[in-house]
């Protein structure tokens, strides 16, 4: 009786254990058995029906060719390597994507475990998996959230930095303008508005500025701006004459450069300007004075030669004395100009100083007459240079280059207008030069500009005539 009960009890316990294993086997974990060729021998409901497959779809098929993996050759190769490693006796574990029958993507913690007999030989491979889709998606969502938070913080920081930059730009002492690749003006400094005279409301786009500042040249400047936007050079420098709102012309020096990319993706450009009108005028004045100094030195040397030539025509024993006298008269002329550089200059004294090297001809071949008038500094310099040029030319080529020629110098004022003239006669025939030289600039343009007047220069055959007319207030020294 006892011998029959033991086998029955053992069988009952084996059935119970088998049922417990089957219950565990059919739980949420994926589980399946593979033969030594990697083919699926069996699989629980979770991994087959739970994923939407039929058992006929997987039983007897190599694991890597089953529907869980066959939407991705890369994943198939990964699974095959895992199975082959387990068949070789080495366990494998890793995480991968896998697919349900409806094609939706999921994630699994996958393992291949070799089962060995008493001799250590692999007899079967157990493939298991745990769906970690929720965990992976949660991790993805967390990373996405963190990335979005960091991006938002970076964007906020960038926008704050942009606002600080714009604020500093608005208060820049140097005229500064910020625009983008859509030609929209984003910010303009107060100094730019003040110097140009336009308001922010009138300057919304680059074309708004070019139309107002450059008038007929607007298209030309707009084309240059668009070229800068398309090529983004290191820095583009250009000097352009602008027109301010009160219709003044000013020379501005512009520097335009690419600045970077704004937080909304637009490319930024900065343009800085400087009014160089006075500086350029000063440079031109220095250049003119240097040219005049060079020209004047050459004239002085020519006068010295002329004085020497005229003096040598007399008695040899008087040459040194007469030559010295004339050279001293020429030096006195230079002294007068230097001495009166910042003072009012008497017109008669100025005329005689410029004719000092012809002092012995005054009152004989040269007549000088006019009322007592004093020129201001600027007028004295301009008129003195013109008289010097006239006297030099007369000594070289005109009425004073012969023994018969005569010169008449006169001036006068009716209170509103100053007139002054130089007239030559009885000298060699006169003809207009083929092209105006520096002397002509001194006698005409420089004299006109300095006193705001007009000059008439007539190369009459009978002799040169020079006549200056200007407002008295521009030339005469006020008391």
TAPEFEN-V340558 format. One record per run of one state. SS is the DSSP state (A for helix, B for strand, O for the rest). FROM is the first residue (numbers start at 1). TO is the last residue. Records with the same first field share a line. If there is no record, write none. Layout:
SS: FROM-TO, FROM-TO
//
This chain:
O: 1-1, 26-29, 35-38, 44-48, 52-54, 59-61, 66-72, 88-91, 100-104, 117-121, 132-132, 171-175, 181-183, 189-189, 197-199, 203-204, 232-235, 244-248, 262-266, 276-276, 313-315, 340-344, 355-355, 363-365, 371-373, 376-376, 397-398, 402-405, 414-416, 426-437, 452-453, 461-462, 477-479
A: 2-25, 49-51, 55-58, 63-65, 73-87, 133-170, 190-196, 200-202, 206-231, 277-312, 316-339, 347-354, 356-361, 377-396, 399-401, 438-451, 472-475
B: 30-34, 39-43, 62-62, 92-99, 105-116, 122-131, 176-180, 184-188, 205-205, 236-243, 249-261, 267-275, 345-346, 362-362, 366-370, 374-375, 406-413, 417-425, 454-460, 463-471, 476-476
//
